[in-house]
């Protein structure tokens, strides 16, 4: 009876509507504290989260959730809030890039194993009851095959999965050369997950209160990077000397680092064969990144644009301060062909702009 009483206190009255659940009350309070008005899509998602939480805590079968919609509509806000409010310890919240970095690292560690992927998944998912998977997208057929095995392993274990994505399931891996090969995973998502659109006329990241919680949003976009601007902001001169930098087992190039600040050029990070794992490892040691020389992305190959997208994803998810220096206004710089640039633009638009018409604030 004591256990039942505890569950009832956690969940509220069993016959209460989902809007009266602790999860729903948590989100309502959080929205009020941050000055948000929940959208209809967010409200539907919260109702589903509350329902699946109740099922999870009472030992009933759960149905995983796939939340999709345009950038800045509060999907990650929902995921992070759910993870924070869920009263269990056996849960993981991971970003797409971070998880796949772990996956590849684990497969390398278990490379002598008959099934390195299975051994890695057993290790990564041990004891996990809830997996929150943020910013899910698929552009590489190799990753697509790993995702198929991952999702099957999660569902076979009875893990409650919460996914956020800018893409509806049928929009994943849009490359027509590979899309049909990924169709079984799309069908699996449709069969095993409730797919909900989270949309709103407004990009929540554009609201002033959205800038209060992250170190990333305290960063700056500086253009055109004149000598006077650089001196006023304490930024390095253009094209400083290259310095060798050991990152894991690889050698990269930076333009200098001191304490927890590191300086790169765009070329150093995006026009060379760098990878998400490099950015994640660097985030362990550096909290303030200065990236100089952002060019018009439309003039760059798609692979270079994608590295820049991945880099911003990692810095945003790891909450690192970014000082980005470009040659022209940010909007013009971010015109390109890569399909995820809208997400990158939404994130970089949260930076404070320093331009010739505006007096700069010194960078600490």
Number of C-alpha atoms within 10 A of each C-alpha: 6 7 8 10 11 11 16 15 12 16 22 17 12 12 7 10 12 20 15 16 22 19 26 22 15 16 20 17 13 13 14 11 9 12 13 15 11 17 16 13 19 23 18 15 24 26 18 19 24 24 20 19 23 23 15 19 16 13 9 11 12 19 22 22 23 25 29 24 19 20 26 21 23 24 26 19 15 21 21 14 16 22 19 13 14 19 13 12 11 13 19 15 17 16 19 21 21 17 15 17 17 15 20 17 14 18 19 14 13 16 14 9 13 9 11 18 20 16 16 22 18 12 12 15 19 11 13 16 18 23 20 21 21 23 21 17 20 19 14 12 16 9 14 20 13 14 16 16 14 17 17 15 16 18 16 9 14 16 22 22 22 23 23 27 24 23 21 18 20 15 13 20 23 16 13 8 9 14 19 13 14 19 15 12 21 19 13 15 20 15 11 17 20 15 18 18 21 26 20 18 8 14 14 17 19 14 12 10 12 15 16 11 11 15 17 26 22 17 22 23 24 26 21 18 23 16 13 11 20 20 13 14 16 12 19 15 13 15 11 14 10 14 13 11 14 13 15 11 7 9 11 18 19 20 21 17 16 8 9 12 15 18 22 22 22 20 16 18 21 21 16 14 11 17 14 17 19 19 19 18 12 16 18 10 12 17 19 23 22 23 22 26 18 22 18 19 19 15 13 15 13 15 14 21 24 18 19 20 20 19 22 21 21 21 20 19 18 19 17 21 22 24 23 24 26 20 17 16 16 21 11 13 17 20 15 18 15 17 13 16 18 18 17 18 18 16 19 24 16 20 20 17 19 20 17 14 6 8 10 17 12 12 13 6
